[in-house]
């Protein structure tokens, strides 16, 4: 039913020039308990909108006197609160994307699936009632309290930063969280793209539903379709029972596709269709299944460049990039480092069961001078090491390049003999000492990983490292575990 705990009946306006479709929409919504008004064109619709407010506006894209999207533009210009759902022609991806970019809450493609129709309208009505609007609360303070918006979540709180660029990121998250428009989160590795995805989900009307996070780069190509869309029993040898895919698991919630730029072209085509049609076909199934999922994707790659080079489908890029959120690297917001250190140390101490260590100004200054190419992830690793290795109350910074495992050196010859040192023998080595040390460390890590069958836990134990430390070094030195066991 359309009633919530305050017995408010959501008000819906349906705009469509086809009488039969108007009747179907109206009867379906009335059965759900909504109050429904109908209009056959833009002029009549705007007349009704001028007279009173609604919770949800449902409009066909093409009307006799213009485009339904014009109503969205007018409502947005007046800062009206109606949630707008646009009905587009079958296969009209451009219109769907345009409506979402213009501020529509969601879209539906003809022919309309009434089950999906009811679900989308229910979500839009629920979202409309979660935001205070003067027309619905004036003179009723109790009602106003009931509809106080949730503007903050724990996930958003974890995006620590007082810099202007981070404030802009947070504002954008709050602004677009409740839309069904796909969001593309861009940023370097370690900047916090998954935190942004969790904040988008946590601040949306879908927060009570699941958030399914998928690392697209970690799935073997031959398993992608079954992992994404599910498998029916008997589809292939070993398929002994029906199994849901990521899409089915995310029903009613959000699907976060991390490292979307790593998807092979064949899978890109299948994903595009699933996003456009909102139907998926499990491997071995005869029928498609309707899915209600909000797509959030992330990448550290320049997808526009990937499109230009033929490695990423242009149509999928435009479908995913309806709304883009760019996370700045840590070097562009160094004023956030003190707050980040404080928040990270609190979390590390809580996980370790320790008291929160003191963070001296000297240590902060030392951290502030580091390049931090690994961004927040590298900062967290530095603090983890500092907490684990420091003695006393004050932290001491433990740099990874201070503990590089080096091959055994020949017996040192005293300088008094006058024999040349290794630095004198290799002048180029002294000029690029860090690069040489990185290569030495990389060689040792790769050799150990190969000897242990790329078992990171065993390799870490052999080298006297923790699992977190070896993961950090592998990321810093660009060492990837190959699927076929070949050299990285």
N, C-alpha and C positions, 0 to 999 in steps of 0.2 A: 504493500500500500504506500501511497504518497505521503501519509501523515507521519510526522515525527513526534517526539515526546511532548512537544508543546501544542499538538493537534493543529499545526499549521498545514493547510492544504496548498500545495505548490500550484502556482498559476502558470499555464503554458499558452503560448501563442503559436499557432501553426499557420504558415504562409505557403500556399501552393495553389497554382491555377487549375489543377485537374480536380474536378469535384469528387471523383471516385476515390482518389488518393487522400484527399482532405478528409473524407468520411472514414476511411480506414484508420488514418492517424488519430482522428478525433475519438472514434469508438474504442480504439486500443487504449488511449490515455484515460478516457473516462472510466474504463473498467479497472484501471490501476488506482483510481481515486483522485485524479488531478482535476483541477478546474481548467477548462479548455475554452479558448476563443480561437476563431479561424478568420483568415483573410485570404483573398484571391489574388492580390497584387500589392505592389509597394505602397501605393497611395492609401489603400485601406489599412494596411499593416501599420503605417506610420501614424495614421489617425488614431488607431487603438493604442499605440505606444505613447502618443502624446497625452492621451486621457488618463492612463494608469500604467503602473509598472507590472512587470512579470518576472517570474523566476527564470524561465527558459523560453527562448525564441527558437523555433524550428522553421527554417526557410529553405525552399528550393533555390538552387543557384540561378536558374533562368526563369524569369517571370515576364508577363506581357509588357510591363512598362520599365524593365531594367533587370539588374542583377541583384540577387538576394544579399550579396556581399556589401551592397551599398547600405543596407540596414545596420550591418556590423560597424561600418565606418562611422555612421552617424551616432550610434550608441556609444562607441568608444570616445568620440569627440566630446560627448556630453558626460563622460565618466559614469555612464549607467552601469548597473550591476547585472543585467540579464546575461545568462550564459547562452551562447549562440551555438546551435547545431545546424550545419549546412548539409543539404542533401544534393549530391552531385550525380551526374550521369555515370553509368557503368564505364569503368576504365579511364575516367577523367582525372588522372593523377595530378595534372597541373592545377585544376580547380581546387582539388582537395588541399594541396600544399599552399595555394594562394589564400584560401580561407583560414587556414591555421596561422599563417604569418600575419593575417589581418586581425587576429585576436579571437577567432572562433574557438569554442571549448572543444569541439570535436566535429567529425563529419560522418556521413553515412552514404554509401553508394547504392544506386538502384541496380537491380530490384532489392527492395528493403527486406531484410530478415527481421521479422517482428520481435523475435527473442532478443536479437542484438539491439534493435530499436528501443525496447523497454529498458535494457541494461544501460545504454548510453544516456537516455533521458533521466533515469533514476540517479545516475552519477552526477549529471549536470544539475539536477534539482537539489541534491544533497550538497553539492559544492556551493550553489547559490545561497543556501540557507546558512552556510558556515561563515558568511561575511556580513558584517553590519551594513545595512543600508538605511538611510534616514527615513525613507518612505515606509519601511516595515517596522520601525522601532519607535517612532515618534510618540511621545506620551505614554510609553509603556516600559518603564525601566527594567521590569522583570524579563520582558521579552528581549530587551537589549542585552541583558546579561546572558541569556540563553544562547544568543547568536554571536557572542564574542569570538572573533577569529583567532585561530591558532597561527601566530606569526613566527613562532620559533620552535625548533625541535632540537633534541640532543645531537642529532647528526649535523645540523647547521652550527650548533655551538662548537663542534669539533673543528670547524674551519676557522682556526685561530688567526687573528690578524687585525690590526688597527689601521693599516695602510689604506689609502684611498682606493687602490686597485682591488684589494680584497673586499672592501665595503661594496664596491660595484658588483663584484661576483655574488656576494650575499643578496644584494638587492635584486639582481637578475634572477637568482634562484627563487626568491620569494614571489617574484612577479609571474614566473612561468610555471611554478610547481603544479598548479591546478589545471593547467591546460593538458589536453591529450596530445599536443604537438610533439613529435619526436625531437629529442635534444641531442646535439653532438657536443661532447665535452673534449676540448683540445688542450694540450699542455705537455710539457716535457715529462719524462719518467720521474716519478717521485714527488710530483707536485700536489697530489691528492685528488685525482680524478674520480676514484671510487667514493671518496667522501662527498664529493659534489653530487654524485648519483644518489647516494643514500640521503642526502639533504633534500634533493628533489622529491624523492619518494616519501620521506618522512614528513614533508610539509604539504603533501597532496591529499586529496580525498581518498587516495588509494593506500594510505599509510597502514590501514588495518589488513591489507592484503599482502601477499608475499613479494619480496624483492629477490629475484633470482639473478645472481651475478655469474657471468660466463666469460672465461678467458678464451677468446677465439683462437689465440696462437697456440693453445695447449691441446687442441683436439685434432687427432689424426684425420686427414682429409676423407678417408673412406668411412669414417664413423660420423661425419658431421650431420648428414641428413637425419639419421636415427637419433642422434643426441638432441638436435633442435626440435624435431617434429614427432618423435616417438616411434614405436615399433609395435606391430600386431603379431600376435602369436603365430608362429609358423612362417613368418615372412622370409626367413633364411635359417640355415642350420645353426642351432644354438638359441634361436628365439623361442623359448619355451613358455613364455607368457607375455601378455600385453605390458608394455612399458611406456610411461609418459616421457615426453621430451621437455626441453626447457620451456617451450611455449605453453604447454598444458600446465606445467608446474607454476607458471607465473600468472595464471588466470586471475583476473580481478586485481592484479598488482602491476609490478613493473619488471621489465626484462632489461638487465644491464649488460650490454655487449662490449666488453673491454677488448682493446686491441682489434677493433673492427677492421683496420687496414690489413690485417693478416689473413682475412678470409679469401680463399681461392675463388676465381671468377665463377666457376660452376655453382658454388654455394651462394655467391652474391645474387645470382639470378633467382634462386629459390627463395632467398630471404626477401628480395624485393617484392615478389608476388605475395608472400605471407603478410608483409606490412601493408601493401595496397589493398588486398582483398579481405584481410583479417580472417582468413581461413587457412588451415594447414591440413596436409594429408599425411598421416603416419605411414611409415614404410610398411607396405603390404596391405594397406587399407583400401577399400573400394570407395569409401565416402570421405569427403572433407569434413573437418570439424571447425566450428566457429570458435574464435579465441578473442578474449577481451584483455588486451595487454598494452601497456604504455612502454614505448621503446626509448631507452636511453643508451647511447653508444659513446665510446671514448677511443681516442687514439693519440699517440705521440707523433704520428706521421703527418705530413702535409698532404691531406687527401686530394686537394685540388691538383697538386703536382702528380699524385698517383693517377688521377683521372687523365691528365695530359699525357702521361707515359703509357696509358693503356692497361694499367694494373688494377684499376678500380672503376666499376661501372658508373658512368655519369648519372644515369637515372637513379641509381641507389644513393649516390652522394647527395643529390638534391632532395631525395625523400628523407634521408637521415638528418640533413643539415637544415631543417626548418627553423630551428632555434639553435644558435651556437653560443657556448659559454667557453671563454678562453681563460685558463688559469695561468697567471704570470709565474715565471720561475722565481726562486727565492732570491736570486741576485738582484732582482728588480724590486724587491720589497724587504730590504734588509732591516727596516725599522720594525718588522714583525718578529725578528729573531728572539728578542727577550721574552715576549709573550709565548712564542712557540716553545722555547726552552722550558719555561715554567710549566706549561701544560703537559709537555712530553715527560718531564721529570716526575710530575704528580702521577701520571699513568704508569710509568716504569716502576716507581716506588710502590704503588698499589699492587701491581702484578707480582712484585718481588717480595712483598710483605715487609718493606723497609720504610724507615722514616724518609721524608722528602729531603734530599741533600741540599746543602747551601750552594747557591750559584753566585760566584764572586764576579765583580765587575771586570776583573782582569781576564777571567775565563770568557766572559761575554765578548770582550774586546778581541780576544784571540779567535773565537769562533767567527766573529764578524769579518775577520780578515781572510777566512778560508774561501776558496772559489765555490764550494758546495755545488758541484755540477750535478750531484744526485739529489739536490733539492731537499725537501722535508724528510724524505726517506733517509738520506745520508745524514742529516742532522740527528734524526732519531737513533741511527746506528752509533754515531759518535757518542751520544749521551748514554746509550746502553753500555758501551765499553767503559765509559768514564765511571758509571755507577758500579760496574762489576770489578774494576781494577783499582779504583782510588782507595786510599787509606785515610782515615780521619773523616772529619765532617765536610771539608771542602773538596770539591771535585777537581781532578786533574785530567786534562785532555789527553787522550791516548789516540794518536793519529795512526791509521793503518799503515802508512808508509814508514813508520818508525819500527815496524815489526815484520818487515819483509823477510821471508825465508830465503837466504842466499846460499848458493853452492859453496862448498868448502873452499877456502882460499889457500893458496900455497903458503909455505912458511914465510913469514914476514922477514924481509932483509933489513937490518938496521940502516938508517939513513946515513950513518957515518961511513958506510962502505963506499958511498958514491954511486951505487948501482941505481939505474932509473926505476922509479916506482911504476905501478900499473897505470896511474894517471898520466905519467909522462909518456908511457908507451902508446896510450890511446887518448889523444887530446880530444877527439870527438866525443868520447865517453863522458868526460867531465862537463862538456857543454850541454849534454842531455842526460843528466844523471837520473832524473825521475823517470824518463822514458825507458832507460835501460833497466832500472829496478822494476818497473811495471812489467816489462817483458820477461825478466827473470821470474817474477812471481807468477805470471801467467803460465809460463812453461811448467813450473812445478805443480801448479794447480791442475792443469790439463793432464799431466803425466799421472798424477795421483788419482784423478777422476777416471782415467782410462783403466788404471790398474784395479780399481774397485768397481768396475762396471757402471760407472757414473752414478754410484750410490753416494749422494752428498753427505748423508749421515756418517757413513763409514769413512769417507774421505776426510771429513772434518775432524773426526776422532784421530785419524792417523796423523794429521797435521797439527793437532793440539788446538783446534778451533771449535767454536760452537757452530751449530747449524745456521744461526742468524749471521755469524761472521763470514762463513763460507758463501752464503747466499749474497751477502753484500759484496764480497770480493768478486764473485762471478759476474754480478751486475756491473760493477765498476770497470772490470777488465773485459767486458763484453764476451763472456764465455757462456755459450748456450749448450744445453744437453741435447744432442742430436737424437732423433727418433730411431735412426738406423744403426746407432753405435759408431758411426764414422767419426773422424777427427772434427772437432768444433772449429 
